[in-house]
Amino acid sequence: MTPTHLDVSAGDRVLDYTRRFQRFHEDVVVPLEVELARQKVGTPWQPALDDAGRMHPQVWQARREVQRRAAAAGLYAPHIPVSLGGGGFSRMEMMHVEEFVYHTSGLGLGLAALAWTEGPAPHLVHAGAAVRRDFVEPLMSGEITAAFANTEPDAGSDVLGMRTRAERRGSGWVLSGRKAWITNAPYCDAAQVVAVTEPGAGTRSLTMFLVEADRPGFRRGPDNRTILDDGMTGELILENVQVPDENRIGEVGQGFAIAMTFINWRRVCRGGMCAGWNRLLVERAVRYAKARQYGGEPIAALQSVRHQLADMEADRYSARATSLMAQAELDELGPFAVPLAPAARRLISVLKVVNDEAFFRIADRAVQIHGAAGLRLGSVEEKLFRLARNLRIPAGTVEIQRNAIARELVAGA
Ligand SMILES: Cc1cc2nc3c(=O)[nH]c(=O)nc-3n(C[C@H](O)[C@H](O)[C@H](O)COP(=O)(O)OP(=O)(O)OC[C@H]3O[C@@H](n4cnc5c(N)ncnc54)[C@H](O)[C@@H]3O)c2cc1C
């Protein structure tokens, strides 16, 4: 496909959203951030952690309050189809929304206002009536949070190597296995678990199930502490957990495709997220370079610093341009269609690898320009550098993205 007519503008719905978000940020988010700072329990994205690695409950409660109030204000789920109660925004619209939210919020509580891994995701169009009523509705209103449980201690990139089993028992299913590196594992009210239902059946071997956290046999394992140090990642253990068939999300054997819908959503969200944070880092680096002195002159006068600023801007602009083009093309192809068009798979991987790597280079240069201040624990540059380093691994490593791009190029040649 050679696009000749792609429109990458934001449009009226985005303008309406960003105006409302700005007001919400000032009226709701900032006062909560001020209150959190007063309590000395860490910051939203660098919370105080207990010995087990769990975030301070007051930080979690502040995030939850933002989620609930954002949902009530119609800001939480613009990306979800109208049929599930969301805003029905296109990927192009979401790219602009995410860029605005990430630039405005920085590392603050405002990020919780837009549903993320723990909130509703596009794959939920495959949920049946019972899951919609008991899970999707409270998830949409921010009453509960979820986890997406695919990875295991011995199976990350190798999704089809997973061992968690779901076996039919009577009219329901029994799940057993262990999931690792799961975002929101310590706090989720329910997990969307991918399990083997037909061993050896390749991409038809998996099925997705909703598993509520209060079911007997559902246990939270140890936290997996990561470079992010945010108390959000951990293990989930399933020991003969019984779920009714109505908890199945999608058809039996469709779990791989539906899990990929969730993962691809995480991948395409990189576009606006990195655009927002990259812009913040470039602005902050320019400001710092103009203020910091060497020999009575701002370091912004030094060619080596100017070139780093120029490289940051070139990376920011080109990653954003790639994302805008890719989101527009994806809207035409159907970004979450099952089955997904091969060209969409390539575009999603191009978008992720370009953003992951540009953001990492930008965050690295941002630290360098700030000198020791950029390394200070808890500083914006230090935290975004750790976030950028992290992003090259979850939702499919940058190597896995290259595999997908090359696969389609070679197959299509
Ligand atoms: C902070 C964080 C949050 C996460 N959240 C979730 C979550 O909510 N839900 C969830 O299910 N998972 C989650 N994950 C897991 C994440 O998706 C996996 O870590 C990721 O897919 C990589 O798997 P792995 O860690 O097992 O690495 P491996 O797959 O073991 O890879 C190790 C190295 O080998 C390379 N490699 C492996 N296979 C290939 C190949 N075929 N071709 C080329 N290179 C290859 C990789 O690129 C990598 O460099 C999270 C991880 C982190 C760090």
The ligand as an SDF file (V2000), in Angstrom:
LIG
                    3D

 53 58  0  0  0  0  0  0  0  0999 V2000
    8.2200   -3.5830   33.3130 C   0  0  0  0  0  0  0  0  0  0  0  0
    7.6590   -4.7730   32.5720 C   0  0  0  0  0  0  0  0  0  0  0  0
    6.2880   -4.9220   32.4730 C   0  0  0  0  0  0  0  0  0  0  0  0
    5.7560   -6.0330   31.8050 C   0  0  0  0  0  0  0  0  0  0  0  0
    4.3840   -6.1770   31.7680 N   0  0  0  0  0  0  0  0  0  0  0  0
    3.8670   -7.3160   31.2440 C   0  0  0  0  0  0  0  0  0  0  0  0
    2.4510   -7.5640   31.3210 C   0  0  0  0  0  0  0  0  0  0  0  0
    1.6700   -6.7220   31.8210 O   0  0  0  0  0  0  0  0  0  0  0  0
    1.9690   -8.7310   30.8250 N   0  0  0  0  0  0  0  0  0  0  0  0
    2.7800   -9.6660   30.2610 C   0  0  0  0  0  0  0  0  0  0  0  0
    2.2770  -10.6930   29.8400 O   0  0  0  0  0  0  0  0  0  0  0  0
    4.1310   -9.4670   30.1690 N   0  0  0  0  0  0  0  0  0  0  0  0
    4.6840   -8.3200   30.6520 C   0  0  0  0  0  0  0  0  0  0  0  0
    6.0540   -8.1100   30.6080 N   0  0  0  0  0  0  0  0  0  0  0  0
    6.9070   -9.1300   29.9930 C   0  0  0  0  0  0  0  0  0  0  0  0
    7.4860   -8.6970   28.6440 C   0  0  0  0  0  0  0  0  0  0  0  0
    6.4840   -8.6510   27.6570 O   0  0  0  0  0  0  0  0  0  0  0  0
    8.6230   -9.6590   28.2930 C   0  0  0  0  0  0  0  0  0  0  0  0
    9.6800   -9.3940   29.2150 O   0  0  0  0  0  0  0  0  0  0  0  0
    9.1160   -9.5010   26.8640 C   0  0  0  0  0  0  0  0  0  0  0  0
    8.1600   -9.9800   25.9500 O   0  0  0  0  0  0  0  0  0  0  0  0
   10.4540  -10.2540   26.6240 C   0  0  0  0  0  0  0  0  0  0  0  0
   10.4010  -11.5490   27.1070 O   0  0  0  0  0  0  0  0  0  0  0  0
   11.5710  -12.1140   28.0750 P   0  0  0  0  0  0  0  0  0  0  0  0
   11.7780  -11.1110   29.1400 O   0  0  0  0  0  0  0  0  0  0  0  0
   11.2090  -13.4750   28.4610 O   0  0  0  0  0  0  0  0  0  0  0  0
   12.8710  -12.1060   27.1890 O   0  0  0  0  0  0  0  0  0  0  0  0
   13.2860  -13.2990   26.2020 P   0  0  0  0  0  0  0  0  0  0  0  0
   12.1560  -13.6180   25.2980 O   0  0  0  0  0  0  0  0  0  0  0  0
   13.8910  -14.4040   26.9680 O   0  0  0  0  0  0  0  0  0  0  0  0
   14.4270  -12.5680   25.3450 O   0  0  0  0  0  0  0  0  0  0  0  0
   15.7820  -12.4580   25.7870 C   0  0  0  0  0  0  0  0  0  0  0  0
   16.5880  -11.8280   24.6550 C   0  0  0  0  0  0  0  0  0  0  0  0
   16.5930  -12.7020   23.5130 O   0  0  0  0  0  0  0  0  0  0  0  0
   16.0520  -12.0280   22.3890 C   0  0  0  0  0  0  0  0  0  0  0  0
   15.2240  -12.9710   21.6130 N   0  0  0  0  0  0  0  0  0  0  0  0
   14.3800  -13.9040   22.0880 C   0  0  0  0  0  0  0  0  0  0  0  0
   13.7580  -14.5260   21.0760 N   0  0  0  0  0  0  0  0  0  0  0  0
   14.2190  -13.9520   19.9290 C   0  0  0  0  0  0  0  0  0  0  0  0
   13.9640  -14.1550   18.5510 C   0  0  0  0  0  0  0  0  0  0  0  0
   13.0960  -15.0700   18.1140 N   0  0  0  0  0  0  0  0  0  0  0  0
   14.6190  -13.3660   17.6650 N   0  0  0  0  0  0  0  0  0  0  0  0
   15.5080  -12.4280   18.0670 C   0  0  0  0  0  0  0  0  0  0  0  0
   15.7810  -12.1900   19.3690 N   0  0  0  0  0  0  0  0  0  0  0  0
   15.1500  -12.9440   20.2750 C   0  0  0  0  0  0  0  0  0  0  0  0
   15.2020  -10.9040   22.9540 C   0  0  0  0  0  0  0  0  0  0  0  0
   15.0260   -9.8540   22.0060 O   0  0  0  0  0  0  0  0  0  0  0  0
   15.9940  -10.4880   24.1690 C   0  0  0  0  0  0  0  0  0  0  0  0
   17.0240   -9.6070   23.7920 O   0  0  0  0  0  0  0  0  0  0  0  0
    6.6110   -6.9910   31.2270 C   0  0  0  0  0  0  0  0  0  0  0  0
    8.0030   -6.8330   31.3250 C   0  0  0  0  0  0  0  0  0  0  0  0
    8.5290   -5.7400   31.9990 C   0  0  0  0  0  0  0  0  0  0  0  0
   10.0140   -5.6110   32.1100 C   0  0  0  0  0  0  0  0  0  0  0  0
  1  2  1  0
  2  3  1  0
  2 52  2  0
  3  4  2  0
  4  5  1  0
  4 50  1  0
  5  6  2  0
  6  7  1  0
  6 13  1  0
  7  8  2  0
  7  9  1  0
  9 10  1  0
 10 11  2  0
 10 12  1  0
 12 13  2  0
 13 14  1  0
 14 15  1  0
 14 50  1  0
 15 16  1  0
 16 17  1  0
 16 18  1  0
 18 19  1  0
 18 20  1  0
 20 21  1  0
 20 22  1  0
 22 23  1  0
 23 24  1  0
 24 25  2  0
 24 26  1  0
 24 27  1  0
 27 28  1  0
 28 29  2  0
 28 30  1  0
 28 31  1  0
 31 32  1  0
 32 33  1  0
 33 34  1  0
 33 48  1  0
 34 35  1  0
 35 36  1  0
 35 46  1  0
 36 37  1  0
 36 45  1  0
 37 38  2  0
 38 39  1  0
 39 40  1  0
 39 45  2  0
 40 41  1  0
 40 42  2  0
 42 43  1  0
 43 44  2  0
 44 45  1  0
 46 47  1  0
 46 48  1  0
 48 49  1  0
 50 51  2  0
 51 52  1  0
 52 53  1  0
M  END
$$$$
